[in-house]
Amino acid sequence: MNTGVIYVASLIFLILVVCSVYTLAGDDNAPAGVLIRKFFRRFGQLAGLLAALAVVVHFLGIL
Amino acid sequence: MLLLSWLIPGYGFFINGRKKRAIFFFVILQATFLLGCALRGSVLMPVWNFRDPAFNLVNILTFLVQMFNGGLGLISLLPDVVGKALALLPYQEDYVWADLGSFFLLVSGGMNYFVMVKAYDHFYSENREISREKAPEKVEGDRA
């Protein structure tokens, strides 16, 4: 299988694991709606941060 | 509780009535660990002697974090410590995906540490009642 596909799929899976476990373990009393919102916000933040890092690394590789 | 939570992810939540959440933690953390094993990742015993040329601090930190998923971590460590006859999980250090697999193990161990600490924090720490009472208000105002 394509190397890139495996890495991107792994990345998405691991972000899902980290965000879901962090949200469910950290916010014990929050209602489901709040938990889901927090999960998506954290998923977006972490994915965005890693995407930004990937762009930086890409341009550093060009230099 | 901490020892059993280390061996069995989600145990601390399970015995305190958060059964669905505990089962979710168990399934997701063990699945992550086993996926890493399927990629031939394994827990490797690092070199502890700093005079040894093979000494590497990153390897030691990786080992410590991976071992926070206690049950599967110990099983994965067996072939490196005892011998390959006890390799219950896939074990091949030079496999092309072994590093990625080890990263899965790292995430699983790190998140089990977080679950352990949060279980203690929610159910056993001195200020647990305060945190339970104030949690809904805090959640509404918390945007982090």
N, CA and C atoms of all chains as a GROMACS GRO file, in nm:
protein
  621
    1MET      N    1   0.085  -0.120   0.000
    1MET     CA    2   0.000   0.000   0.000
    1MET      C    3   0.088   0.125   0.000
    2ASN      N    4   0.031   0.231  -0.051
    2ASN     CA    5   0.106   0.357  -0.058
    2ASN      C    6   0.150   0.404   0.081
    3THR      N    7   0.276   0.441   0.090
    3THR     CA    8   0.332   0.484   0.220
    3THR      C    9   0.256   0.604   0.276
    4GLY      N   10   0.231   0.702   0.188
    4GLY     CA   11   0.164   0.823   0.233
    4GLY      C   12   0.027   0.797   0.289
    5VAL      N   13  -0.047   0.705   0.225
    5VAL     CA   14  -0.182   0.673   0.271
    5VAL      C   15  -0.177   0.614   0.412
    6ILE      N   16  -0.081   0.525   0.434
    6ILE     CA   17  -0.070   0.463   0.566
    6ILE      C   18  -0.034   0.567   0.673
    7TYR      N   19   0.056   0.657   0.640
    7TYR     CA   20   0.094   0.758   0.738
    7TYR      C   21  -0.022   0.853   0.768
    8VAL      N   22  -0.093   0.897   0.664
    8VAL     CA   23  -0.204   0.990   0.687
    8VAL      C   24  -0.317   0.920   0.763
    9ALA      N   25  -0.348   0.796   0.725
    9ALA     CA   26  -0.452   0.720   0.797
    9ALA      C   27  -0.413   0.700   0.943
   10SER      N   28  -0.285   0.669   0.967
   10SER     CA   29  -0.237   0.652   1.105
   10SER      C   30  -0.251   0.782   1.183
   11LEU      N   31  -0.214   0.890   1.117
   11LEU     CA   32  -0.221   1.022   1.182
   11LEU      C   33  -0.364   1.054   1.223
   12ILE      N   34  -0.458   1.034   1.131
   12ILE     CA   35  -0.598   1.064   1.160
   12ILE      C   36  -0.649   0.973   1.272
   13PHE      N   37  -0.616   0.846   1.265
   13PHE     CA   38  -0.660   0.752   1.369
   13PHE      C   39  -0.605   0.792   1.506
   14LEU      N   40  -0.476   0.827   1.510
   14LEU     CA   41  -0.415   0.861   1.640
   14LEU      C   42  -0.471   0.992   1.695
   15ILE      N   43  -0.500   1.087   1.606
   15ILE     CA   44  -0.562   1.212   1.653
   15ILE      C   45  -0.701   1.182   1.710
   16LEU      N   46  -0.775   1.093   1.642
   16LEU     CA   47  -0.907   1.053   1.693
   16LEU      C   48  -0.895   0.991   1.832
   17VAL      N   49  -0.798   0.903   1.849
   17VAL     CA   50  -0.778   0.836   1.979
   17VAL      C   51  -0.746   0.938   2.087
   18VAL      N   52  -0.649   1.023   2.058
   18VAL     CA   53  -0.604   1.120   2.159
   18VAL      C   54  -0.719   1.213   2.197
   19CYS      N   55  -0.789   1.267   2.098
   19CYS     CA   56  -0.894   1.364   2.128
   19CYS      C   57  -1.012   1.299   2.200
   20SER      N   58  -1.052   1.179   2.157
   20SER     CA   59  -1.168   1.116   2.221
   20SER      C   60  -1.136   1.077   2.366
   21VAL      N   61  -1.019   1.017   2.387
   21VAL     CA   62  -0.983   0.976   2.523
   21VAL      C   63  -0.962   1.098   2.613
   22TYR      N   64  -0.895   1.199   2.561
   22TYR     CA   65  -0.870   1.320   2.640
   22TYR      C   66  -1.001   1.386   2.680
   23THR      N   67  -1.095   1.393   2.585
   23THR     CA   68  -1.223   1.459   2.613
   23THR      C   69  -1.305   1.379   2.713
   24LEU      N   70  -1.317   1.248   2.691
   24LEU     CA   71  -1.401   1.166   2.779
   24LEU      C   72  -1.342   1.150   2.919
   25ALA      N   73  -1.211   1.141   2.929
   25ALA     CA   74  -1.149   1.123   3.061
   25ALA      C   75  -1.140   1.255   3.136
   26GLY      N   76  -1.121   1.361   3.063
   26GLY     CA   77  -1.098   1.491   3.129
   26GLY      C   78  -1.224   1.558   3.177
   27ASP      N   79  -1.333   1.547   3.101
   27ASP     CA   80  -1.457   1.619   3.136
   27ASP      C   81  -1.560   1.520   3.184
   28ASP      N   82  -1.551   1.487   3.314
   28ASP     CA   83  -1.630   1.376   3.366
   28ASP      C   84  -1.779   1.407   3.372
   29ASN      N   85  -1.815   1.532   3.402
   29ASN     CA   86  -1.956   1.562   3.426
   29ASN      C   87  -2.025   1.635   3.313
   30ALA      N   88  -1.957   1.658   3.206
   30ALA     CA   89  -2.016   1.738   3.099
   30ALA      C   90  -2.123   1.658   3.024
   31PRO      N   91  -2.230   1.726   2.978
   31PRO     CA   92  -2.330   1.655   2.898
   31PRO      C   93  -2.276   1.616   2.761
   32ALA      N   94  -2.347   1.524   2.696
   32ALA     CA   95  -2.295   1.467   2.571
   32ALA      C   96  -2.270   1.573   2.464
   33GLY      N   97  -2.361   1.669   2.454
   33GLY     CA   98  -2.346   1.773   2.352
   33GLY      C   99  -2.218   1.852   2.368
   34VAL      N  100  -2.188   1.885   2.494
   34VAL     CA  101  -2.066   1.962   2.522
   34VAL      C  102  -1.943   1.878   2.489
   35LEU      N  103  -1.950   1.750   2.524
   35LEU     CA  104  -1.836   1.660   2.497
   35LEU      C  105  -1.810   1.649   2.347
   36ILE      N  106  -1.918   1.635   2.270
   36ILE     CA  107  -1.901   1.621   2.125
   36ILE      C  108  -1.842   1.749   2.066
   37ARG      N  109  -1.891   1.863   2.114
   37ARG     CA  110  -1.839   1.991   2.063
   37ARG      C  111  -1.690   2.005   2.098
   38LYS      N  112  -1.657   1.970   2.222
   38LYS     CA  113  -1.516   1.980   2.263
   38LYS      C  114  -1.428   1.884   2.183
   39PHE      N  115  -1.483   1.763   2.158
   39PHE     CA  116  -1.406   1.666   2.080
   39PHE      C  117  -1.374   1.721   1.942
   40PHE      N  118  -1.473   1.775   1.874
   40PHE     CA  119  -1.449   1.826   1.738
   40PHE      C  120  -1.355   1.947   1.740
   41ARG      N  121  -1.370   2.031   1.844
   41ARG     CA  122  -1.281   2.148   1.852
   41ARG      C  123  -1.135   2.103   1.871
   42ARG      N  124  -1.116   2.006   1.961
   42ARG     CA  125  -0.979   1.957   1.986
   42ARG      C  126  -0.924   1.884   1.864
   43PHE      N  127  -1.010   1.808   1.797
   43PHE     CA  128  -0.967   1.738   1.676
   43PHE      C  129  -0.920   1.839   1.572
   44GLY      N  130  -0.999   1.945   1.555
   44GLY     CA  131  -0.963   2.048   1.457
   44GLY      C  132  -0.834   2.118   1.494
   45GLN      N  133  -0.820   2.150   1.623
   45GLN     CA  134  -0.698   2.221   1.668
   45GLN      C  135  -0.574   2.136   1.646
   46LEU      N  136  -0.582   2.010   1.686
   46LEU     CA  137  -0.464   1.923   1.674
   46LEU      C  138  -0.432   1.893   1.527
   47ALA      N  139  -0.536   1.864   1.448
   47ALA     CA  140  -0.513   1.837   1.305
   47ALA      C  141  -0.457   1.961   1.236
   48GLY      N  142  -0.510   2.078   1.272
   48GLY     CA  143  -0.461   2.203   1.213
   48GLY      C  144  -0.316   2.229   1.249
   49LEU      N  145  -0.284   2.206   1.375
   49LEU     CA  146  -0.145   2.227   1.420
   49LEU      C  147  -0.049   2.135   1.345
   50LEU      N  148  -0.087   2.009   1.333
   50LEU     CA  149   0.000   1.913   1.264
   50LEU      C  150   0.009   1.943   1.114
   51ALA      N  151  -0.103   1.990   1.056
   51ALA     CA  152  -0.099   2.028   0.914
   51ALA      C  153  -0.005   2.146   0.894
   52ALA      N  154  -0.011   2.244   0.986
   52ALA     CA  155   0.078   2.360   0.977
   52ALA      C  156   0.223   2.316   0.989
   53LEU      N  157   0.250   2.225   1.081
   53LEU     CA  158   0.386   2.173   1.097
   53LEU      C  159   0.433   2.101   0.970
   54ALA      N  160   0.339   2.026   0.908
   54ALA     CA  161   0.374   1.955   0.784
   54ALA      C  162   0.411   2.053   0.674
   55VAL      N  163   0.338   2.165   0.666
   55VAL     CA  164   0.368   2.267   0.566
   55VAL      C  165   0.506   2.327   0.592
   56VAL      N  166   0.534   2.358   0.720
   56VAL     CA  167   0.665   2.414   0.756
   56VAL      C  168   0.777   2.318   0.718
   57VAL      N  169   0.758   2.190   0.753
   57VAL     CA  170   0.861   2.090   0.721
   57VAL      C  171   0.878   2.076   0.570
   58HIS      N  172   0.766   2.083   0.497
   58HIS     CA  173   0.773   2.074   0.351
   58HIS      C  174   0.860   2.186   0.294
   59PHE      N  175   0.836   2.309   0.341
   59PHE     CA  176   0.915   2.420   0.287
   59PHE      C  177   1.059   2.418   0.336
   60LEU      N  178   1.080   2.367   0.458
   60LEU     CA  179   1.218   2.352   0.505
   60LEU      C  180   1.292   2.249   0.418
   61GLY      N  181   1.219   2.148   0.372
   61GLY     CA  182   1.279   2.048   0.284
   61GLY      C  183   1.317   2.104   0.150
   62ILE      N  184   1.240   2.202   0.101
   62ILE     CA  185   1.270   2.264  -0.028
   62ILE      C  186   1.396   2.348  -0.019
   63LEU      N  187   1.412   2.417   0.097
   63LEU     CA  188   1.527   2.509   0.112
   63LEU      C  189   1.661   2.435   0.107
   64MET      N  190  -0.616   0.045   4.295
   64MET     CA  191  -0.689   0.093   4.178
   64MET      C  192  -0.591   0.136   4.068
   65LEU      N  193  -0.486   0.210   4.108
   65LEU     CA  194  -0.390   0.257   4.007
   65LEU      C  195  -0.318   0.140   3.941
   66LEU      N  196  -0.284   0.040   4.021
   66LEU     CA  197  -0.213  -0.076   3.964
   66LEU      C  198  -0.301  -0.150   3.863
   67LEU      N  199  -0.428  -0.170   3.899
   67LEU     CA  200  -0.518  -0.240   3.807
   67LEU      C  201  -0.551  -0.153   3.686
   68SER      N  202  -0.559  -0.022   3.708
   68SER     CA  203  -0.582   0.068   3.594
   68SER      C  204  -0.463   0.067   3.499
   69TRP      N  205  -0.346   0.046   3.557
   69TRP     CA  206  -0.225   0.037   3.473
   69TRP      C  207  -0.230  -0.092   3.389
   70LEU      N  208  -0.273  -0.200   3.453
   70LEU     CA  209  -0.279  -0.328   3.381
   70LEU      C  210  -0.397  -0.334   3.284
   71ILE      N  211  -0.511  -0.278   3.328
   71ILE     CA  212  -0.634  -0.286   3.248
   71ILE      C  213  -0.684  -0.144   3.224
   72PRO      N  214  -0.664  -0.088   3.106
   72PRO     CA  215  -0.710   0.049   3.080
   72PRO      C  216  -0.861   0.064   3.107
   73GLY      N  217  -0.898   0.169   3.178
   73GLY     CA  218  -1.038   0.196   3.206
   73GLY      C  219  -1.090   0.134   3.334
   74TYR      N  220  -1.007   0.057   3.405
   74TYR     CA  221  -1.054  -0.012   3.526
   74TYR      C  222  -1.102   0.088   3.632
   75GLY      N  223  -1.030   0.196   3.649
   75GLY     CA  224  -1.065   0.296   3.750
   75GLY      C  225  -1.203   0.355   3.726
   76PHE      N  226  -1.238   0.378   3.601
   76PHE     CA  227  -1.370   0.430   3.568
   76PHE      C  228  -1.475   0.320   3.587
   77PHE      N  229  -1.439   0.196   3.554
   77PHE     CA  230  -1.535   0.084   3.560
   77PHE      C  231  -1.583   0.061   3.703
   78ILE      N  232  -1.489   0.054   3.798
   78ILE     CA  233  -1.532   0.022   3.936
   78ILE      C  234  -1.601   0.140   4.002
   79ASN      N  235  -1.597   0.256   3.942
   79ASN     CA  236  -1.666   0.372   3.997
   79ASN      C  237  -1.794   0.405   3.920
   80GLY      N  238  -1.844   0.308   3.846
   80GLY     CA  239  -1.976   0.324   3.785
   80GLY      C  240  -1.979   0.382   3.644
   81ARG      N  241  -1.863   0.425   3.593
   81ARG     CA  242  -1.862   0.480   3.456
   81ARG      C  243  -1.830   0.366   3.358
   82LYS      N  244  -1.924   0.271   3.350
   82LYS     CA  245  -1.891   0.147   3.279
   82LYS      C  246  -1.878   0.165   3.128
   83LYS      N  247  -1.970   0.240   3.068
   83LYS     CA  248  -1.962   0.260   2.922
   83LYS      C  249  -1.832   0.330   2.885
   84ARG      N  250  -1.801   0.431   2.965
   84ARG     CA  251  -1.679   0.508   2.938
   84ARG      C  252  -1.555   0.419   2.956
   85ALA      N  253  -1.559   0.336   3.060
   85ALA     CA  254  -1.446   0.247   3.086
   85ALA      C  255  -1.427   0.147   2.972
   86ILE      N  256  -1.538   0.093   2.922
   86ILE     CA  257  -1.529  -0.003   2.811
   86ILE      C  258  -1.474   0.068   2.687
   87PHE      N  259  -1.518   0.191   2.666
   87PHE     CA  260  -1.464   0.266   2.552
   87PHE      C  261  -1.313   0.284   2.564
   88PHE      N  262  -1.268   0.323   2.685
   88PHE     CA  263  -1.122   0.341   2.705
   88PHE      C  264  -1.047   0.210   2.681
   89PHE      N  265  -1.104   0.102   2.735
   89PHE     CA  266  -1.037  -0.028   2.719
   89PHE      C  267  -1.025  -0.064   2.571
   90VAL      N  268  -1.137  -0.054   2.500
   90VAL     CA  269  -1.137  -0.097   2.359
   90VAL      C  270  -1.046  -0.008   2.276
   91ILE      N  271  -1.056   0.121   2.291
   91ILE     CA  272  -0.981   0.211   2.203
   91ILE      C  273  -0.830   0.203   2.234
   92LEU      N  274  -0.794   0.192   2.362
   92LEU     CA  275  -0.651   0.190   2.395
   92LEU      C  276  -0.588   0.055   2.360
   93GLN      N  277  -0.661  -0.052   2.383
   93GLN     CA  278  -0.606  -0.184   2.346
   93GLN      C  279  -0.602  -0.198   2.194
   94ALA      N  280  -0.703  -0.145   2.125
   94ALA     CA  281  -0.703  -0.153   1.978
   94ALA      C  282  -0.584  -0.076   1.921
   95THR      N  283  -0.556   0.040   1.980
   95THR     CA  284  -0.441   0.119   1.934
   95THR      C  285  -0.311   0.041   1.956
   96PHE      N  286  -0.300  -0.020   2.073
   96PHE     CA  287  -0.179  -0.097   2.103
   96PHE      C  288  -0.164  -0.215   2.008
   97LEU      N  289  -0.275  -0.286   1.985
   97LEU     CA  290  -0.269  -0.406   1.899
   97LEU      C  291  -0.246  -0.368   1.753
   98LEU      N  292  -0.299  -0.253   1.711
   98LEU     CA  293  -0.269  -0.206   1.575
   98LEU      C  294  -0.119  -0.181   1.561
   99GLY      N  295  -0.062  -0.121   1.665
   99GLY     CA  296   0.083  -0.099   1.665
   99GLY      C  297   0.160  -0.230   1.658
  100CYS      N  298   0.109  -0.330   1.730
  100CYS     CA  299   0.173  -0.462   1.725
  100CYS      C  300   0.159  -0.524   1.587
  101ALA      N  301   0.043  -0.500   1.522
  101ALA     CA  302   0.022  -0.554   1.387
  101ALA      C  303   0.122  -0.492   1.289
  102LEU      N  304   0.164  -0.369   1.318
  102LEU     CA  305   0.265  -0.304   1.234
  102LEU      C  306   0.407  -0.346   1.279
  103ARG      N  307   0.413  -0.446   1.363
  103ARG     CA  308   0.539  -0.504   1.415
  103ARG      C  309   0.610  -0.412   1.514
  104GLY      N  310   0.536  -0.319   1.571
  104GLY     CA  311   0.595  -0.237   1.677
  104GLY      C  312   0.601  -0.318   1.805
  105SER      N  313   0.700  -0.293   1.889
  105SER     CA  314   0.707  -0.365   2.017
  105SER      C  315   0.778  -0.278   2.120
  106VAL      N  316   0.752  -0.312   2.246
  106VAL     CA  317   0.821  -0.243   2.355
  106VAL      C  318   0.960  -0.304   2.368
  107LEU      N  319   1.062  -0.221   2.358
  107LEU     CA  320   1.199  -0.270   2.366
  107LEU      C  321   1.266  -0.217   2.492
  108MET      N  322   1.337  -0.305   2.560
  108MET     CA  323   1.408  -0.263   2.681
  108MET      C  324   1.525  -0.172   2.642
  109PRO      N  325   1.528  -0.048   2.693
  109PRO     CA  326   1.638   0.042   2.656
  109PRO      C  327   1.766   0.010   2.731
  110VAL      N  328   1.876   0.070   2.687
  110VAL     CA  329   2.004   0.058   2.759
  110VAL      C  330   2.003   0.162   2.870
  111TRP      N  331   2.018   0.116   2.995
  111TRP     CA  332   2.006   0.208   3.109
  111TRP      C  333   2.142   0.268   3.147
  112ASN      N  334   2.249   0.201   3.111
  112ASN     CA  335   2.383   0.248   3.151
  112ASN      C  336   2.428   0.364   3.062
  113PHE      N  337   2.446   0.482   3.122
  113PHE     CA  338   2.479   0.598   3.039
  113PHE      C  339   2.622   0.593   2.984
  114ARG      N  340   2.704   0.500   3.032
  114ARG     CA  341   2.839   0.485   2.978
  114ARG      C  342   2.838   0.400   2.850
  115ASP      N  343   2.730   0.329   2.829
  115ASP     CA  344   2.720   0.242   2.711
  115ASP      C  345   2.700   0.328   2.585
  116PRO      N  346   2.770   0.297   2.474
  116PRO     CA  347   2.752   0.375   2.350
  116PRO      C  348   2.609   0.369   2.296
  117ALA      N  349   2.536   0.266   2.330
  117ALA     CA  350   2.397   0.253   2.281
  117ALA      C  351   2.296   0.328   2.368
  118PHE      N  352   2.346   0.395   2.473
  118PHE     CA  353   2.256   0.470   2.562
  118PHE      C  354   2.185   0.581   2.485
  119ASN      N  355   2.052   0.589   2.500
  119ASN     CA  356   1.975   0.691   2.430
  119ASN      C  357   1.859   0.733   2.519
  120LEU      N  358   1.858   0.860   2.557
  120LEU     CA  359   1.755   0.910   2.649
  120LEU      C  360   1.615   0.900   2.588
  121VAL      N  361   1.606   0.924   2.457
  121VAL     CA  362   1.475   0.917   2.389
  121VAL      C  363   1.418   0.774   2.399
  122ASN      N  364   1.505   0.676   2.383
  122ASN     CA  365   1.460   0.536   2.395
  122ASN      C  366   1.406   0.508   2.535
  123ILE      N  367   1.472   0.563   2.636
  123ILE     CA  368   1.427   0.541   2.773
  123ILE      C  369   1.290   0.607   2.796
  124LEU      N  370   1.274   0.730   2.748
  124LEU     CA  371   1.146   0.799   2.766
  124LEU      C  372   1.036   0.727   2.687
  125THR      N  373   1.069   0.681   2.566
  125THR     CA  374   0.972   0.605   2.487
  125THR      C  375   0.928   0.479   2.561
  126PHE      N  376   1.025   0.409   2.618
  126PHE     CA  377   0.996   0.286   2.693
  126PHE      C  378   0.903   0.316   2.811
  127LEU      N  379   0.934   0.422   2.885
  127LEU     CA  380   0.854   0.455   3.003
  127LEU      C  381   0.710   0.487   2.964
  128VAL      N  382   0.692   0.563   2.858
  128VAL     CA  383   0.556   0.600   2.816
  128VAL      C  384   0.482   0.476   2.762
  129GLN      N  385   0.551   0.396   2.681
  129GLN     CA  386   0.486   0.275   2.627
  129GLN      C  387   0.441   0.183   2.740
  130MET      N  388   0.520   0.177   2.846
  130MET     CA  389   0.488   0.083   2.954
  130MET      C  390   0.372   0.130   3.041
  131PHE      N  391   0.318   0.250   3.015
  131PHE     CA  392   0.199   0.291   3.090
  131PHE      C  393   0.076   0.211   3.048
  132ASN      N  394   0.079   0.143   2.933
  132ASN     CA  395  -0.025   0.045   2.904
  132ASN      C  396   0.028  -0.089   2.956
  133GLY      N  397   0.005  -0.112   3.084
  133GLY     CA  398   0.077  -0.216   3.156
  133GLY      C  399   0.060  -0.358   3.105
  134GLY      N  400  -0.064  -0.403   3.089
  134GLY     CA  401  -0.088  -0.543   3.054
  134GLY      C  402  -0.024  -0.581   2.922
  135LEU      N  403  -0.065  -0.513   2.816
  135LEU     CA  404  -0.009  -0.544   2.684
  135LEU      C  405   0.138  -0.502   2.674
  136GLY      N  406   0.176  -0.400   2.749
  136GLY     CA  407   0.316  -0.357   2.749
  136GLY      C  408   0.407  -0.467   2.799
  137LEU      N  409   0.366  -0.532   2.909
  137LEU     CA  410   0.446  -0.643   2.964
  137LEU      C  411   0.453  -0.759   2.866
  138ILE      N  412   0.339  -0.788   2.802
  138ILE     CA  413   0.336  -0.900   2.705
  138ILE      C  414   0.428  -0.867   2.587
  139SER      N  415   0.424  -0.742   2.543
  139SER     CA  416   0.507  -0.702   2.428
  139SER      C  417   0.656  -0.701   2.464
  140LEU      N  418   0.684  -0.679   2.592
  140LEU     CA  419   0.824  -0.671   2.637
  140LEU      C  420   0.887  -0.810   2.653
  141LEU      N  421   0.802  -0.911   2.669
  141LEU     CA  422   0.853  -1.046   2.698
  141LEU      C  423   0.962  -1.096   2.603
  142PRO      N  424   0.941  -1.091   2.471
  142PRO     CA  425   1.045  -1.148   2.383
  142PRO      C  426   1.180  -1.078   2.395
  143ASP      N  427   1.177  -0.946   2.423
  143ASP     CA  428   1.303  -0.873   2.435
  143ASP      C  429   1.376  -0.906   2.564
  144VAL      N  430   1.302  -0.942   2.668
  144VAL     CA  431   1.362  -0.969   2.800
  144VAL      C  432   1.387  -1.118   2.821
  145VAL      N  433   1.285  -1.197   2.792
  145VAL     CA  434   1.294  -1.341   2.823
  145VAL      C  435   1.348  -1.421   2.705
  146GLY      N  436   1.302  -1.387   2.585
  146GLY     CA  437   1.344  -1.464   2.467
  146GLY      C  438   1.232  -1.472   2.366
  147LYS      N  439   1.268  -1.498   2.242
  147LYS     CA  440   1.167  -1.495   2.135
  147LYS      C  441   1.066  -1.608   2.144
  148ALA      N  442   1.095  -1.707   2.228
  148ALA     CA  443   0.998  -1.815   2.246
  148ALA      C  444   0.868  -1.763   2.307
  149LEU      N  445   0.877  -1.652   2.379
  149LEU     CA  446   0.759  -1.596   2.445
  149LEU      C  447   0.699  -1.478   2.366
  150ALA      N  448   0.724  -1.474   2.238
  150ALA     CA  449   0.671  -1.365   2.155
  150ALA      C  450   0.523  -1.392   2.125
  151LEU      N  451   0.435  -1.347   2.214
  151LEU     CA  452   0.291  -1.368   2.194
  151LEU      C  453   0.236  -1.270   2.091
  152LEU      N  454   0.298  -1.153   2.082
  152LEU     CA  455   0.256  -1.052   1.985
  152LEU      C  456   0.360  -1.046   1.872
  153PRO      N  457   0.319  -0.997   1.753
  153PRO     CA  458   0.416  -0.988   1.643
  153PRO      C  459   0.540  -0.910   1.686
  154TYR      N  460   0.656  -0.958   1.645
  154TYR     CA  461   0.781  -0.902   1.695
  154TYR      C  462   0.886  -0.905   1.584
  155GLN      N  463   0.917  -0.789   1.527
  155GLN     CA  464   1.018  -0.782   1.421
  155GLN      C  465   1.072  -0.639   1.417
  156GLU      N  466   1.186  -0.620   1.482
  156GLU     CA  467   1.240  -0.485   1.498
  156GLU      C  468   1.274  -0.417   1.366
  157ASP      N  469   1.318  -0.494   1.267
  157ASP     CA  470   1.365  -0.433   1.142
  157ASP      C  471   1.256  -0.428   1.034
  158TYR      N  472   1.131  -0.451   1.073
  158TYR     CA  473   1.020  -0.444   0.978
  158TYR      C  474   1.001  -0.298   0.936
  159VAL      N  475   0.954  -0.278   0.812
  159VAL     CA  476   0.947  -0.143   0.756
  159VAL      C  477   0.853  -0.051   0.835
  160TRP      N  478   0.744  -0.107   0.894
  160TRP     CA  479   0.650  -0.024   0.968
  160TRP      C  480   0.672  -0.032   1.119
  161ALA      N  481   0.781  -0.089   1.164
  161ALA     CA  482   0.801  -0.111   1.308
  161ALA      C  483   0.804   0.021   1.387
  162ASP      N  484   0.865   0.124   1.329
  162ASP     CA  485   0.871   0.252   1.401
  162ASP      C  486   0.733   0.315   1.415
  163LEU      N  487   0.656   0.306   1.308
  163LEU     CA  488   0.518   0.358   1.315
  163LEU      C  489   0.438   0.278   1.418
  164GLY      N  490   0.457   0.147   1.417
  164GLY     CA  491   0.389   0.062   1.516
  164GLY      C  492   0.427   0.099   1.658
  165SER      N  493   0.554   0.128   1.680
  165SER     CA  494   0.598   0.168   1.815
  165SER      C  495   0.535   0.301   1.855
  166PHE      N  496   0.509   0.386   1.757
  166PHE     CA  497   0.443   0.513   1.787
  166PHE      C  498   0.298   0.489   1.833
  167PHE      N  499   0.230   0.391   1.772
  167PHE     CA  500   0.096   0.353   1.818
  167PHE      C  501   0.102   0.308   1.965
  168LEU      N  502   0.204   0.229   1.998
  168LEU     CA  503   0.220   0.182   2.136
  168LEU      C  504   0.244   0.300   2.231
  169LEU      N  505   0.320   0.396   2.181
  169LEU     CA  506   0.350   0.516   2.260
  169LEU      C  507   0.222   0.595   2.290
  170VAL      N  508   0.138   0.613   2.189
  170VAL     CA  509   0.013   0.687   2.208
  170VAL      C  510  -0.078   0.611   2.304
  171SER      N  511  -0.086   0.480   2.287
  171SER     CA  512  -0.171   0.399   2.375
  171SER      C  513  -0.125   0.411   2.521
  172GLY      N  514   0.006   0.400   2.542
  172GLY     CA  515   0.059   0.411   2.678
  172GLY      C  516   0.037   0.550   2.736
  173GLY      N  517   0.062   0.651   2.658
  173GLY     CA  518   0.046   0.789   2.706
  173GLY      C  519  -0.098   0.819   2.743
  174MET      N  520  -0.192   0.772   2.660
  174MET     CA  521  -0.332   0.800   2.690
  174MET      C  522  -0.380   0.716   2.809
  175ASN      N  523  -0.325   0.597   2.828
  175ASN     CA  524  -0.364   0.519   2.947
  175ASN      C  525  -0.313   0.588   3.074
  176TYR      N  526  -0.197   0.649   3.066
  176TYR     CA  527  -0.148   0.728   3.180
  176TYR      C  528  -0.249   0.839   3.213
  177PHE      N  529  -0.297   0.906   3.109
  177PHE     CA  530  -0.393   1.015   3.129
  177PHE      C  531  -0.522   0.962   3.192
  178VAL      N  532  -0.570   0.848   3.143
  178VAL     CA  533  -0.694   0.788   3.196
  178VAL      C  534  -0.674   0.749   3.343
  179MET      N  535  -0.557   0.691   3.375
  179MET     CA  536  -0.528   0.654   3.515
  179MET      C  537  -0.532   0.775   3.606
  180VAL      N  538  -0.463   0.879   3.565
  180VAL     CA  539  -0.454   1.000   3.647
  180VAL      C  540  -0.591   1.064   3.664
  181LYS      N  541  -0.668   1.067   3.556
  181LYS     CA  542  -0.800   1.129   3.563
  181LYS      C  543  -0.896   1.046   3.650
  182ALA      N  544  -0.882   0.912   3.645
  182ALA     CA  545  -0.965   0.827   3.731
  182ALA      C  546  -0.935   0.858   3.878
  183TYR      N  547  -0.806   0.871   3.910
  183TYR     CA  548  -0.768   0.904   4.047
  183TYR      C  549  -0.821   1.043   4.084
  184ASP      N  550  -0.806   1.135   3.991
  184ASP     CA  551  -0.848   1.274   4.014
  184ASP      C  552  -0.999   1.282   4.038
  185HIS      N  553  -1.076   1.211   3.957
  185HIS     CA  554  -1.222   1.219   3.966
  185HIS      C  555  -1.276   1.148   4.090
  186PHE      N  556  -1.218   1.035   4.126
  186PHE     CA  557  -1.283   0.949   4.226
  186PHE      C  558  -1.208   0.935   4.357
  187TYR      N  559  -1.079   0.971   4.364
  187TYR     CA  560  -1.002   0.944   4.486
  187TYR      C  561  -0.929   1.065   4.544
  188SER      N  562  -0.914   1.170   4.468
  188SER     CA  563  -0.836   1.282   4.521
  188SER      C  564  -0.915   1.356   4.629
  189GLU      N  565  -0.847   1.436   4.709
  189GLU     CA  566  -0.911   1.503   4.822
  189GLU      C  567  -1.019   1.601   4.778
  190ASN      N  568  -1.001   1.666   4.666
  190ASN     CA  569  -1.099   1.768   4.625
  190ASN      C  570  -1.196   1.715   4.518
  191ARG      N  571  -1.221   1.583   4.519
  191ARG     CA  572  -1.307   1.526   4.415
  191ARG      C  573  -1.450   1.576   4.424
  192GLU      N  574  -1.503   1.596   4.546
  192GLU     CA  575  -1.641   1.644   4.559
  192GLU      C  576  -1.655   1.784   4.503
  193ILE      N  577  -1.554   1.867   4.528
  193ILE     CA  578  -1.558   2.004   4.477
  193ILE      C  579  -1.559   2.003   4.324
  194SER      N  580  -1.473   1.919   4.269
  194SER     CA  581  -1.464   1.917   4.123
  194SER      C  582  -1.594   1.864   4.062
  195ARG      N  583  -1.660   1.770   4.130
  195ARG     CA  584  -1.787   1.718   4.078
  195ARG      C  585  -1.895   1.825   4.080
  196GLU      N  586  -1.899   1.903   4.191
  196GLU     CA  587  -2.003   2.005   4.201
  196GLU      C  588  -1.981   2.118   4.102
  197LYS      N  589  -1.855   2.155   4.085
  197LYS     CA  590  -1.827   2.273   4.002
  197LYS      C  591  -1.812   2.240   3.854
  198ALA      N  592  -1.801   2.113   3.822
  198ALA     CA  593  -1.772   2.076   3.683
  198ALA      C  594  -1.871   2.131   3.580
  199PRO      N  595  -2.006   2.121   3.603
  199PRO     CA  596  -2.097   2.171   3.500
  199PRO      C  597  -2.079   2.319   3.470
  200GLU      N  598  -2.058   2.402   3.576
  200GLU     CA  599  -2.036   2.546   3.553
  200GLU      C  600  -1.909   2.569   3.475
  201LYS      N  601  -1.806   2.493   3.516
  201LYS     CA  602  -1.675   2.509   3.452
  201LYS      C  603  -1.684   2.473   3.304
  202VAL      N  604  -1.762   2.368   3.275
  202VAL     CA  605  -1.774   2.322   3.137
  202VAL      C  606  -1.840   2.428   3.049
  203GLU      N  607  -1.944   2.492   3.104
  203GLU     CA  608  -2.013   2.594   3.025
  203GLU      C  609  -1.922   2.709   2.986
  204GLY      N  610  -1.835   2.747   3.080
  204GLY     CA  611  -1.750   2.864   3.055
  204GLY      C  612  -1.616   2.828   2.991
  205ASP      N  613  -1.586   2.701   2.990
  205ASP     CA  614  -1.453   2.659   2.942
  205ASP      C  615  -1.453   2.645   2.791
  206ARG      N  616  -1.374   2.722   2.722
  206ARG     CA  617  -1.368   2.715   2.576
  206ARG      C  618  -1.240   2.654   2.527
  207ALA      N  619  -1.156   2.608   2.621
  207ALA     CA  620  -1.025   2.556   2.581
  207ALA      C  621  -1.037   2.422   2.513
   0.00000   0.00000   0.00000
